[in-house]
Amino acid sequence: MTRLTTPLLALVALSITSGCGSSGSKAKARMIAPQGDEAVVTSTGLPYRPTAPVYPVDPPAGFRPEPTPPAPLSSAPGFKPAPLLLASPLRPYREPKATNDWVSAAKGWRGTPFREAGSDRQGADSAGYVVQLHKEVSSAAVPPTPAEMWTSGKPVGIAAFEPGDIVFFGDLNSLSPIHVGVYVGDRSFTHSSVGVGVSFASLDDTYWKPRFLGARRPGR
């Protein structure tokens, strides 16, 4: 009996260490969930407190951890966001077929360069140009910024556009108006943009069409 005990114990120990619960060389995923303030040590030896489960080996199939979004730049002390500007594509454009006071007045501004915060023929940005053009052609009091023009004007459906209506454009990632122009008829508008200055453009242009947000009619 005594002689059989040692080999039997060795066989049992060998079975436990070599074959129990393992079907191959690839280890199964094992999740470590931190408890309370417990710090998990990474392979670099540096501790950290993860916000998601940590897998010391290959994670389960289909597991996709959500990346932590960075803090917005606006939260940084002293950060001042630069205004977004839309630029006309540098390609030939067609003159509007419409003939009215808006077209005539806009042609008098054509060639005026773009100048941020400008509102005269020495240079004008999109809002400054719209304000001055309305002063010349209509008696409407137009607010000085695209956001104020958007909130104060009367919404107009595209089928009811009239010359003088203000058209609004935004960045592809935002619904906030950052660029304005004046509709002159024939699905065309006049505006002042970076690189081109005061010019005419089409609402159907492949650059402006996806950025178009809508139109407003100023109070008269």
Backbone as CSV, one residue per row, in Angstrom:
resi,resn,N_x,N_y,N_z,CA_x,CA_y,CA_z,C_x,C_y,C_z
1,MET,0.836,-1.199,0.000,0.000,0.000,0.000,0.867,1.242,0.000
2,THR,1.899,1.209,0.837,2.737,2.401,0.962,3.442,2.710,-0.342
3,ARG,3.880,1.656,-1.070,4.588,1.887,-2.331,3.681,2.493,-3.400
4,LEU,2.379,2.239,-3.382,1.462,2.769,-4.411,1.015,4.188,-4.108
5,THR,1.146,4.621,-2.875,0.617,5.942,-2.508,1.354,7.071,-3.210
6,THR,2.672,7.011,-3.249,3.454,8.103,-3.852,3.204,8.246,-5.343
7,PRO,3.261,7.143,-6.149,2.954,7.296,-7.583,1.529,7.778,-7.812
8,LEU,0.586,7.343,-7.008,-0.806,7.755,-7.200,-0.962,9.245,-6.946
9,LEU,-0.336,9.726,-5.890,-0.415,11.165,-5.600,0.254,11.978,-6.699
10,ALA,1.362,11.469,-7.221,2.047,12.190,-8.307,1.184,12.256,-9.544
11,LEU,0.451,11.144,-9.836,-0.426,11.113,-11.014,-1.566,12.099,-10.865
12,VAL,-2.151,12.161,-9.664,-3.253,13.113,-9.421,-2.760,14.541,-9.562
13,ALA,-1.606,14.836,-9.014,-1.048,16.184,-9.107,-0.761,16.562,-10.542
14,LEU,-0.234,15.602,-11.341,0.060,15.866,-12.746,-1.208,16.162,-13.511
15,SER,-2.288,15.427,-13.217,-3.572,15.647,-13.902,-4.114,17.024,-13.598
16,ILE,-3.984,17.480,-12.374,-4.533,18.784,-11.977,-3.775,19.916,-12.655
17,THR,-2.439,19.789,-12.712,-1.636,20.899,-13.232,-1.589,20.951,-14.741
18,SER,-1.799,19.831,-15.432,-1.605,19.812,-16.880,-2.877,19.846,-17.677
19,GLY,-3.962,19.315,-17.187,-5.113,19.177,-18.058,-6.384,19.781,-17.572
20,CYS,-6.496,20.191,-16.357,-7.762,20.632,-15.786,-8.173,21.984,-16.330
21,GLY,-9.299,22.032,-17.069,-9.874,23.297,-17.535,-9.162,23.927,-18.697
22,SER,-8.199,23.292,-19.349,-7.486,23.897,-20.476,-7.553,22.959,-21.662
23,SER,-8.048,23.462,-22.796,-8.192,22.622,-23.985,-7.153,22.951,-25.035
24,GLY,-6.263,23.907,-24.796,-5.260,24.274,-25.778,-4.282,25.256,-25.187
25,SER,-3.443,25.799,-26.083,-2.418,26.713,-25.601,-2.953,28.122,-25.397
26,LYS,-4.076,28.478,-26.036,-4.613,29.837,-25.929,-5.391,29.995,-24.628
27,ALA,-5.024,30.976,-23.840,-5.707,31.198,-22.571,-7.057,31.849,-22.800
28,LYS,-8.001,31.487,-21.941,-9.311,32.122,-22.026,-9.246,33.520,-21.426
29,ALA,-10.133,34.421,-21.947,-10.156,35.792,-21.439,-10.617,35.787,-19.990
30,ARG,-9.934,36.520,-19.178,-10.297,36.632,-17.777,-10.382,38.108,-17.424
31,MET,-11.545,38.535,-16.956,-11.745,39.939,-16.680,-11.381,40.259,-15.242
32,ILE,-10.645,41.348,-15.078,-10.330,41.831,-13.746,-11.158,43.076,-13.501
33,ALA,-11.988,43.038,-12.522,-12.798,44.209,-12.194,-12.247,44.835,-10.931
34,PRO,-11.767,46.068,-10.990,-11.216,46.705,-9.798,-12.286,46.825,-8.720
35,GLN,-11.902,46.601,-7.495,-12.818,46.714,-6.368,-12.544,48.013,-5.617
36,GLY,-13.522,48.896,-5.586,-13.370,50.147,-4.859,-12.222,50.964,-5.405
37,ASP,-11.279,51.320,-4.513,-10.135,52.142,-4.895,-8.918,51.311,-5.279
38,GLU,-9.113,50.030,-5.493,-7.988,49.167,-5.839,-7.378,49.608,-7.169
39,ALA,-6.084,49.710,-7.233,-5.400,50.106,-8.461,-4.940,48.875,-9.208
40,VAL,-5.166,48.842,-10.523,-4.702,47.737,-11.351,-3.341,48.115,-11.920
41,VAL,-2.373,47.194,-11.841,-1.029,47.464,-12.339,-0.928,46.960,-13.766
42,THR,-0.474,47.804,-14.671,-0.357,47.439,-16.072,0.939,46.706,-16.334
43,SER,1.167,46.316,-17.593,2.389,45.604,-17.960,3.618,46.489,-17.804
44,THR,3.418,47.798,-17.761,4.548,48.704,-17.566,4.910,48.853,-16.104
45,GLY,4.059,48.325,-15.219,4.303,48.455,-13.798,3.696,49.704,-13.193
46,LEU,3.035,50.521,-14.032,2.436,51.755,-13.533,0.980,51.505,-13.152
47,PRO,0.552,51.906,-11.961,-0.843,51.689,-11.566,-1.772,52.724,-12.186
48,TYR,-2.976,52.349,-12.419,-3.996,53.296,-12.842,-5.347,52.737,-12.445
49,ARG,-6.348,53.592,-12.444,-7.701,53.176,-12.078,-8.574,53.263,-13.323
50,PRO,-8.775,52.152,-13.979,-9.534,52.170,-15.232,-11.016,52.430,-14.997
51,THR,-11.658,52.989,-16.018,-13.104,53.223,-15.948,-13.871,52.103,-16.638
52,ALA,-13.155,51.153,-17.234,-13.798,50.038,-17.929,-13.086,48.753,-17.526
53,PRO,-13.683,47.583,-17.778,-13.032,46.318,-17.428,-11.661,46.183,-18.078
54,VAL,-10.740,45.557,-17.384,-9.392,45.351,-17.897,-9.210,43.878,-18.206
55,TYR,-8.709,43.550,-19.388,-8.494,42.165,-19.797,-6.993,41.911,-19.876
56,PRO,-6.457,41.032,-19.013,-5.020,40.764,-19.047,-4.588,39.968,-20.265
57,VAL,-5.513,39.297,-20.943,-5.210,38.582,-22.184,-6.186,39.067,-23.239
58,ASP,-6.261,38.374,-24.365,-7.147,38.793,-25.444,-8.580,38.962,-24.940
59,PRO,-9.232,40.099,-25.227,-10.620,40.289,-24.797,-11.559,39.380,-25.584
60,PRO,-12.766,39.200,-25.110,-13.724,38.353,-25.821,-13.990,38.871,-27.233
61,ALA,-14.385,37.977,-28.124,-14.686,38.365,-29.496,-15.803,39.403,-29.500
62,GLY,-15.620,40.440,-30.303,-16.642,41.472,-30.429,-16.533,42.585,-29.414
63,PHE,-15.595,42.494,-28.469,-15.463,43.545,-27.459,-14.822,44.784,-28.071
64,ARG,-15.495,45.922,-27.920,-14.992,47.188,-28.430,-15.076,48.233,-27.324
65,PRO,-13.980,48.533,-26.665,-14.043,49.534,-25.589,-14.355,50.913,-26.153
66,GLU,-15.156,51.698,-25.447,-15.481,53.054,-25.884,-14.345,53.983,-25.490
67,PRO,-13.804,54.725,-26.464,-12.734,55.672,-26.117,-13.293,56.817,-25.286
68,THR,-12.490,57.297,-24.381,-12.908,58.435,-23.560,-12.733,59.710,-24.367
69,PRO,-13.816,60.476,-24.617,-13.676,61.699,-25.422,-12.823,62.732,-24.708
70,PRO,-11.963,63.439,-25.441,-11.132,64.458,-24.801,-11.978,65.636,-24.339
71,ALA,-11.477,66.354,-23.374,-12.185,67.536,-22.882,-12.245,68.580,-23.989
72,PRO,-13.360,69.285,-24.148,-13.453,70.294,-25.195,-12.449,71.409,-24.976
73,LEU,-11.961,71.991,-26.082,-10.987,73.065,-25.976,-11.552,74.262,-25.231
74,SER,-12.881,74.417,-25.300,-13.509,75.559,-24.655,-13.347,75.522,-23.140
75,SER,-13.003,74.340,-22.593,-12.827,74.228,-21.149,-11.441,74.661,-20.698
76,ALA,-10.531,74.874,-21.658,-9.177,75.288,-21.302,-9.177,76.758,-20.880
77,PRO,-8.456,77.101,-19.819,-8.412,78.491,-19.364,-7.870,79.423,-20.440
78,GLY,-8.559,80.515,-20.662,-8.092,81.513,-21.615,-8.329,81.175,-23.072
79,PHE,-9.044,80.071,-23.351,-9.264,79.676,-24.747,-10.306,80.582,-25.401
80,LYS,-9.979,81.083,-26.582,-10.916,81.908,-27.340,-11.116,81.261,-28.707
81,PRO,-12.310,80.720,-28.979,-12.525,80.047,-30.267,-12.446,81.021,-31.432
82,ALA,-11.768,80.593,-32.488,-11.690,81.417,-33.694,-12.959,81.244,-34.509
83,PRO,-13.459,82.304,-35.140,-14.686,82.175,-35.933,-14.464,81.286,-37.151
84,LEU,-15.452,80.457,-37.434,-15.369,79.611,-38.616,-15.771,80.427,-39.839
85,LEU,-15.079,80.230,-40.938,-15.364,80.973,-42.157,-15.572,80.001,-43.306
86,LEU,-16.526,80.306,-44.149,-16.759,79.504,-45.342,-16.214,80.270,-46.545
87,ALA,-15.598,79.555,-47.441,-14.972,80.184,-48.598,-15.636,79.734,-49.883
88,SER,-15.804,80.670,-50.805,-16.344,80.303,-52.105,-15.348,79.423,-52.851
89,PRO,-15.836,78.406,-53.555,-14.920,77.607,-54.383,-14.359,78.462,-55.505
90,LEU,-13.074,78.304,-55.772,-12.427,79.112,-56.808,-12.666,78.489,-58.176
91,ARG,-13.835,78.740,-58.716,-14.182,78.245,-60.044,-15.158,79.232,-60.690
92,PRO,-15.325,79.174,-61.998,-16.224,80.122,-62.660,-17.650,80.006,-62.135
93,TYR,-18.347,81.109,-62.063,-19.736,81.106,-61.637,-20.549,81.868,-62.677
94,ARG,-21.819,81.597,-62.696,-22.665,82.247,-63.701,-23.320,83.488,-63.114
95,GLU,-23.512,84.483,-63.944,-24.250,85.664,-63.529,-25.723,85.293,-63.381
96,PRO,-26.409,85.855,-62.386,-27.845,85.577,-62.268,-28.615,86.184,-63.444
97,LYS,-29.595,85.458,-63.914,-30.418,85.956,-65.022,-31.396,87.026,-64.549
98,ALA,-31.658,87.035,-63.249,-32.618,87.996,-62.717,-32.089,89.423,-62.859
99,THR,-32.996,90.361,-63.096,-32.646,91.782,-63.125,-33.570,92.501,-62.160
100,ASN,-32.998,93.033,-61.109,-33.768,93.776,-60.123,-32.816,94.672,-59.344
101,ASP,-33.366,95.418,-58.394,-32.537,96.364,-57.627,-31.436,95.651,-56.842
102,TRP,-31.711,94.427,-56.378,-30.719,93.688,-55.598,-29.518,93.313,-56.455
103,VAL,-29.794,92.867,-57.679,-28.699,92.503,-58.579,-27.879,93.733,-58.933
104,SER,-28.559,94.835,-59.238,-27.851,96.067,-59.606,-26.980,96.573,-58.464
105,ALA,-27.522,96.553,-57.246,-26.756,97.024,-56.098,-25.578,96.102,-55.819
106,ALA,-25.775,94.796,-55.951,-24.697,93.839,-55.702,-23.573,94.001,-56.715
107,LYS,-23.907,94.319,-57.961,-22.866,94.504,-58.968,-22.000,95.712,-58.634
108,GLY,-22.577,96.687,-57.937,-21.794,97.837,-57.508,-20.789,97.493,-56.422
109,TRP,-21.014,96.378,-55.713,-20.104,95.917,-54.670,-19.110,94.876,-55.174
110,ARG,-19.343,94.379,-56.370,-18.527,93.267,-56.840,-17.048,93.656,-56.901
111,GLY,-16.204,92.765,-56.416,-14.775,93.038,-56.352,-14.319,93.525,-54.992
112,THR,-15.264,93.855,-54.104,-14.892,94.249,-52.749,-14.265,93.051,-52.044
113,PRO,-13.094,93.195,-51.461,-12.448,92.036,-50.815,-13.125,91.661,-49.509
114,PHE,-12.900,90.435,-49.098,-13.401,89.996,-47.796,-12.513,90.583,-46.710
115,ARG,-13.144,91.129,-45.679,-12.410,91.616,-44.511,-13.248,91.350,-43.276
116,GLU,-12.701,90.588,-42.357,-13.446,90.230,-41.155,-13.878,91.470,-40.391
117,ALA,-15.157,91.521,-40.043,-15.771,92.640,-39.315,-15.897,93.892,-40.178
118,GLY,-15.578,93.799,-41.462,-15.710,94.954,-42.347,-17.135,95.109,-42.863
119,SER,-17.502,96.333,-43.255,-18.848,96.576,-43.753,-18.880,97.721,-44.758
120,ASP,-17.783,97.909,-45.502,-17.770,98.943,-46.527,-17.013,98.428,-47.743
121,ARG,-16.862,99.283,-48.737,-16.254,98.837,-49.984,-14.734,98.668,-49.897
122,GLN,-14.171,99.001,-48.760,-12.755,98.702,-48.541,-12.574,97.242,-48.135
123,GLY,-13.639,96.633,-47.684,-13.617,95.235,-47.281,-14.811,94.924,-46.400
124,ALA,-15.432,93.772,-46.613,-16.624,93.415,-45.847,-16.683,91.914,-45.638
125,ASP,-17.179,91.503,-44.455,-17.455,90.083,-44.259,-18.897,89.823,-44.662
126,SER,-19.345,88.580,-44.529,-20.665,88.240,-45.072,-21.782,89.006,-44.370
127,ALA,-21.711,89.140,-43.045,-22.776,89.835,-42.311,-22.750,91.329,-42.588
128,GLY,-21.553,91.923,-42.591,-21.451,93.358,-42.863,-21.973,93.718,-44.236
129,TYR,-21.690,92.858,-45.209,-22.166,93.109,-46.571,-23.683,93.031,-46.649
130,VAL,-24.279,92.036,-46.003,-25.740,91.895,-46.016,-26.411,93.110,-45.379
131,VAL,-25.858,93.579,-44.268,-26.422,94.753,-43.593,-26.385,95.975,-44.515
132,GLN,-25.243,96.220,-45.155,-25.107,97.393,-46.013,-25.958,97.299,-47.277
133,LEU,-26.063,96.092,-47.839,-26.870,95.928,-49.046,-28.336,96.206,-48.742
134,HIS,-28.805,95.766,-47.577,-30.189,96.048,-47.192,-30.404,97.534,-46.944
135,LYS,-29.406,98.238,-46.431,-29.534,99.678,-46.245,-29.707,100.397,-47.573
136,GLU,-29.018,99.898,-48.619,-29.082,100.529,-49.931,-30.388,100.249,-50.658
137,VAL,-30.918,99.034,-50.505,-32.041,98.609,-51.345,-33.377,98.630,-50.608
138,SER,-33.392,98.276,-49.335,-34.654,98.206,-48.596,-34.573,99.047,-47.331
139,SER,-35.678,99.129,-46.660,-35.719,99.881,-45.398,-35.640,98.941,-44.198
140,ALA,-35.283,97.687,-44.427,-35.242,96.705,-43.348,-34.049,96.958,-42.439
141,ALA,-34.279,96.833,-41.129,-33.193,96.929,-40.158,-32.676,95.517,-39.915
142,VAL,-31.460,95.244,-40.355,-30.889,93.906,-40.265,-29.876,93.852,-39.121
143,PRO,-29.991,92.872,-38.224,-29.023,92.738,-37.127,-27.619,92.491,-37.659
144,PRO,-26.595,92.717,-36.838,-25.206,92.659,-37.325,-24.556,91.282,-37.413
145,THR,-25.178,90.247,-36.848,-24.525,88.932,-36.866,-25.434,87.887,-37.511
146,PRO,-24.850,86.824,-38.085,-25.676,85.754,-38.675,-26.647,85.141,-37.676
147,ALA,-26.222,84.926,-36.426,-27.105,84.315,-35.432,-28.317,85.196,-35.157
148,GLU,-28.106,86.510,-35.057,-29.224,87.426,-34.794,-30.127,87.547,-36.012
149,MET,-29.557,87.530,-37.199,-30.374,87.555,-38.416,-31.283,86.330,-38.469
150,TRP,-30.732,85.189,-38.050,-31.479,83.922,-38.094,-32.656,83.940,-37.133
151,THR,-32.430,84.435,-35.923,-33.482,84.387,-34.903,-34.512,85.496,-35.058
152,SER,-34.143,86.608,-35.674,-35.075,87.736,-35.771,-35.908,87.740,-37.049
153,GLY,-35.451,87.047,-38.081,-36.175,87.062,-39.350,-37.318,86.070,-39.394
154,LYS,-38.162,86.232,-40.395,-39.302,85.331,-40.597,-38.875,84.162,-41.494
155,PRO,-39.054,82.918,-41.050,-38.671,81.775,-41.893,-39.406,81.776,-43.224
156,VAL,-38.676,81.443,-44.283,-39.253,81.438,-45.630,-38.947,80.103,-46.290
157,GLY,-39.969,79.441,-46.831,-39.764,78.202,-47.569,-39.108,78.474,-48.898
158,ILE,-38.357,77.505,-49.394,-37.581,77.712,-50.611,-38.465,78.045,-51.819
159,ALA,-39.688,77.550,-51.827,-40.589,77.835,-52.947,-41.098,79.266,-52.910
160,ALA,-40.953,79.939,-51.769,-41.472,81.300,-51.619,-40.361,82.340,-51.543
161,PHE,-39.153,81.966,-51.912,-38.045,82.918,-51.847,-38.340,84.155,-52.686
162,GLU,-37.930,85.302,-52.156,-38.030,86.566,-52.871,-36.681,87.269,-52.799
163,PRO,-36.353,88.083,-53.814,-35.119,88.851,-53.735,-35.089,89.690,-52.447
164,GLY,-33.970,89.656,-51.776,-33.842,90.363,-50.514,-33.867,89.437,-49.310
165,ASP,-34.393,88.223,-49.474,-34.372,87.262,-48.371,-32.917,86.908,-48.047
166,ILE,-32.656,86.707,-46.765,-31.298,86.361,-46.331,-31.163,84.845,-46.304
167,VAL,-30.137,84.338,-46.957,-29.884,82.892,-46.978,-28.722,82.581,-46.047
168,PHE,-28.822,81.416,-45.370,-27.877,81.064,-44.315,-27.167,79.752,-44.635
169,PHE,-25.905,79.703,-44.242,-25.095,78.521,-44.474,-24.327,78.191,-43.201
170,GLY,-24.044,76.899,-43.022,-23.317,76.466,-41.839,-22.275,75.434,-42.188
171,ASP,-21.431,75.140,-41.211,-20.451,74.080,-41.368,-21.169,72.743,-41.454
172,LEU,-20.567,71.759,-42.119,-21.214,70.458,-42.294,-21.444,69.739,-40.969
173,ASN,-20.688,70.106,-39.945,-20.837,69.450,-38.652,-21.689,70.240,-37.670
174,SER,-22.306,71.291,-38.139,-23.069,72.137,-37.226,-24.312,72.670,-37.914
175,LEU,-25.313,72.996,-37.116,-26.530,73.610,-37.636,-26.573,75.100,-37.295
176,SER,-25.473,75.654,-36.853,-25.431,77.067,-36.515,-25.034,77.880,-37.743
177,PRO,-25.761,78.954,-38.057,-25.399,79.772,-39.223,-24.109,80.532,-38.987
178,ILE,-23.179,80.419,-39.903,-21.909,81.132,-39.788,-21.614,81.952,-41.040
179,HIS,-22.491,81.879,-42.046,-22.282,82.622,-43.282,-23.642,83.009,-43.843
180,VAL,-23.733,84.229,-44.388,-25.015,84.722,-44.913,-24.826,85.368,-46.274
181,GLY,-25.916,85.426,-47.005,-25.944,86.113,-48.292,-27.344,86.633,-48.538
182,VAL,-27.520,87.301,-49.654,-28.831,87.849,-50.012,-29.308,87.183,-51.296
183,TYR,-30.503,86.616,-51.239,-31.088,85.978,-52.420,-31.455,87.059,-53.432
184,VAL,-31.108,86.837,-54.704,-31.379,87.847,-55.735,-32.288,87.319,-56.838
185,GLY,-32.803,86.088,-56.703,-33.627,85.488,-57.752,-32.824,84.503,-58.579
186,ASP,-33.529,83.723,-59.396,-32.880,82.753,-60.280,-32.022,81.769,-59.495
187,ARG,-32.466,81.415,-58.282,-31.762,80.490,-57.395,-30.308,80.913,-57.169
188,SER,-30.070,82.226,-57.180,-28.740,82.770,-56.964,-28.738,83.694,-55.756
189,PHE,-27.575,83.904,-55.204,-27.435,84.834,-54.083,-26.118,85.584,-54.218
190,THR,-26.049,86.716,-53.543,-24.818,87.487,-53.498,-24.292,87.472,-52.075
191,HIS,-22.974,87.453,-51.927,-22.370,87.351,-50.601,-20.919,87.773,-50.674
192,SER,-20.293,87.882,-49.496,-18.867,88.157,-49.411,-18.213,86.978,-48.706
193,SER,-17.261,86.353,-49.370,-16.630,85.160,-48.779,-15.117,85.222,-48.892
194,VAL,-14.479,84.403,-48.075,-13.015,84.344,-48.036,-12.473,83.944,-49.408
195,GLY,-11.449,84.656,-49.868,-10.780,84.294,-51.111,-11.370,84.925,-52.348
196,VAL,-12.670,85.244,-52.325,-13.327,85.793,-53.509,-13.843,87.200,-53.250
197,GLY,-14.301,87.448,-52.030,-14.918,88.739,-51.743,-16.357,88.743,-52.193
198,VAL,-16.869,89.907,-52.550,-18.272,90.015,-52.956,-18.451,89.414,-54.348
199,SER,-19.401,88.519,-54.481,-19.660,87.862,-55.758,-21.058,87.263,-55.741
200,PHE,-21.418,86.632,-56.844,-22.671,85.887,-56.945,-22.360,84.393,-56.885
201,ALA,-23.324,83.617,-56.412,-23.176,82.162,-56.366,-24.553,81.535,-56.510
202,SER,-24.572,80.251,-56.802,-25.828,79.524,-56.976,-26.138,78.671,-55.756
203,LEU,-27.410,78.621,-55.382,-27.824,77.740,-54.290,-27.634,76.273,-54.660
204,ASP,-27.523,75.973,-55.943,-27.350,74.600,-56.399,-25.888,74.200,-56.531
205,ASP,-24.979,75.113,-56.198,-23.560,74.805,-56.274,-23.240,73.628,-55.347
206,THR,-22.367,72.742,-55.787,-22.062,71.546,-55.000,-21.375,71.874,-53.681
207,TYR,-20.808,73.059,-53.561,-20.207,73.460,-52.290,-21.255,74.046,-51.352
208,TRP,-22.113,74.917,-51.867,-23.063,75.624,-51.014,-24.318,74.823,-50.710
209,LYS,-24.739,73.978,-51.614,-26.005,73.235,-51.412,-26.015,72.417,-50.129
210,PRO,-24.982,71.607,-49.829,-25.041,70.820,-48.590,-24.857,71.663,-47.328
211,ARG,-24.435,72.903,-47.479,-24.219,73.778,-46.321,-25.384,74.736,-46.095
212,PHE,-26.364,74.692,-46.966,-27.506,75.603,-46.873,-28.407,75.228,-45.697
213,LEU,-28.730,76.200,-44.859,-29.552,75.952,-43.669,-30.983,76.455,-43.828
214,GLY,-31.193,77.478,-44.651,-32.542,78.028,-44.791,-32.468,79.517,-45.083
215,ALA,-33.636,80.153,-45.073,-33.704,81.587,-45.386,-34.619,82.286,-44.386
216,ARG,-34.383,83.569,-44.210,-35.187,84.409,-43.348,-35.505,85.703,-44.077
217,ARG,-36.694,86.233,-43.824,-37.094,87.514,-44.406,-37.062,88.570,-43.316
218,PRO,-36.209,89.580,-43.464,-36.141,90.610,-42.428,-37.449,91.387,-42.338
219,GLY,-37.727,91.927,-41.154,-38.914,92.740,-40.996,-38.794,94.041,-41.741
220,ARG,-39.900,94.455,-42.362,-39.885,95.688,-43.165,-40.946,96.636,-42.703
